[in-house]
Amino acid sequence: MRVCGNSLQVRVYAGIDPVTGKPNYLAETVKGTDKAAYRQANKVLTKLQARVDEQRSPSTSVTLSYAIDEWLRTADIEDTTRHGYLGYIKRTIRPVLGNVPVSKLSARTLETFYGELRRCRVRCDGRPFVEHNAEGEHDCKKLECKPHECKGMASSSVRQVHSIISGVLNAAVRWEWISSNPARIAQRPKQTPPQPDPPSPADAARLVDKAFTLDEDWGTLVWLVMTTGIRRGEVCALRWARVDFDEGIVEIRRAYTKLRGNGKEKDTKTHQMRRIALDTETVVLLREHKARCQQRYHDLGAKWNENAYVFTSARSDDLSVPYSPDTISSRYKKMAARLGINTHIHALRHYSTTELLTAGVDLRTVAGRLGHGGGGATTLRVYAAWVAAADRKAAEILGSRMPKRSQAPNGGWSQD
């Protein structure tokens, strides 16, 4: 306890901060320096000491590392998501907080951790050092070992780290290892506003023309993504049984993913089935594509199956293997680069959406085609600028349909 001007500061040592390695103190300030202030300061001192004692004598000694293992064993997480989580856990979370008991984690500890990650992803101490590309004795010049430069972790990555920790601590609360989850009140980096960057109509036309020039099947795939806005994993998992030519509708029920060379189908991103209407030109292109697929089956001596994938691997005679999502992305990226266009396959989803919104299609319909949940809330958040442009167009349309009024001779206004 010490006097600071016209107040008393009460400080209690609370151990070493697990993130920074520096001494940690609990502190409060009491206004005044008279006897009443000293009595109040003693009460604050007792309270802070009790908080420290509670932290030092937790009801459970379960570490965050152990809690993570139990959470991973029981949580229902998609394989691709789990793969990403394991990387963050191994590289970022365990080395710093793995040995800390979950009962000792606080909002301040987590916020300090996130701040350190935003400053430098390897959490250096600010002293110069060389980042070696190999362990043991080696030739740094040959292996191009370079001096360390601090590079902060992206806000989106820190949010992922926070999400993992929060999920683990939520489980710890359910399992009665801790009474509350400090991650719920810890501040995390703000989410970066989405910035869709669709190709211009002119570039979109060049891209689809080039795709058909390269390969009719490839051109059909690019056209379908451009007109429907479906995700790459969804187009890979699409089967002919889900294409209704009579009604001009395609059903999106599954998505295809590939991890470590193993591909499998899974639910769509929102775990919902949706039906997307097709325009006449798209129906014609899909009919022609189906005829080519049936001929391919015939040439290979295989029996046609309506449950076959619409787009199969371009480099394999195995017709049961669908196009790989990564292959689609890579091929599209290279095709666009040859045209001098800096874009990616997901931008076609943005193109489909922005064209519909700019044309005045209502938000709920656009959200339904994209598979967005929340009745259009996600669509509005991501494509706010185009929704605003569509709103301006709606205002102009309404204004043009309003009754015309002309100026009367007496200076007033009269309706025509």
Secondary structure, 3 states (H helix, E strand, C coil): CEEECCEEEEEEEEEECCCCCCEEEEEEEEECCCHHHHHHHHHHHHHHHHHHHHHHCCCCCCEHHHHHHHHHHHCCCCHHHHHHHHHHHHHHHHHHHCCCEHHHCCHHHHHHHHHHHHHCCCCCCCCCCEECCCCCCCCHHHHCCEECCCCCCCHHHHHHHHHHHHHHHHHHHHCCCCCCCHHHCCCCCCCCCCCCCCCCHHHHHHHHHHHHHHCHHHHHHHHHHHHHCCCHHHHHHCEHHHEECCCCEEEECEEEEEECCEEEEEECCCCCCEEEECCHHHHHHHHHHHHHHHHHHHHCCCCCCCCCECCECCCCCCCCCECCHHHHHHHHHHHHHHCCCCCCCCHHHHHHHHHHHHCCCCHHHHHHHHCCCHHHHHHHHHCHHHHHHHHHHHHHHHHHHCCCEEECCCCCEEEC
